Amino acid sequence: MFRTLLNPMSELQQMIDSMDRAFQSVRNEGRTANWNPVYTLPVDIWQKDNTDYIRAAVPGVKREDLDIEVNEHVLTVSGEMTHDALKDESANFWRREYAVGKFSRSIRLPDFAIAEKIEASFENGFVTISVPLAIQSPQVVKVPIKAVGDSSQPVLTQDAQSKGTKESTAKS
């Protein structure tokens, strides 16, 4: 067995790995054939020059096996990570730290994201998604302040409310 020297957490991690291996058959017995966990994909998100960037590591996943879609301002990255050695029953793992199986990550995009111009690139096991943002100019709205009991302010009459127009109160 391989041991990492000078790392106090190594012993704890090895014990956790041993317990995982020991209880693997117990966990598998209670599962149905259709049970497939979906792992959450860790991401980095940053903004530069009116563009949001999302980057995720997808080791062992081919570009054509990734699925990226936007539905109602929610971007979802999904796919499946595999490991050929897991299919070989004669392989004994000393340590398994990479998640395998289906993964998915959904991220809510800002309302001013331009979904039609989203692009993705794939290089060296990383997918990077660029989300262009519409330039937002700050709107300043002056809000009038009325005094309590001031009847000179415009009010909505019953008739104007249904039409959505303002009418001033009449002074006598």
FENFEN-V198550 format. One record per run of one state. SS is the DSSP state (2 for helix, 1 for strand, 0 for the rest). FROM is the first residue (numbers start at 0). TO is the last residue. If there is no record, write none. Layout:
# FENFEN-V198550
SS & FROM & TO
SS & FROM & TO
This chain:
# FENFEN-V198550
0 & 0 & 6
2 & 7 & 28
0 & 29 & 36
1 & 37 & 39
0 & 40 & 41
1 & 42 & 47
0 & 48 & 49
1 & 50 & 56
0 & 57 & 61
2 & 62 & 64
0 & 65 & 65
1 & 66 & 70
0 & 71 & 72
1 & 73 & 80
0 & 81 & 82
2 & 83 & 86
0 & 87 & 99
1 & 100 & 107
0 & 108 & 111
1 & 112 & 112
0 & 113 & 113
2 & 114 & 116
0 & 117 & 117
1 & 118 & 122
0 & 123 & 124
1 & 125 & 132
0 & 133 & 153
1 & 154 & 154
0 & 155 & 156
2 & 157 & 162
0 & 163 & 165
1 & 166 & 166
0 & 167 & 171
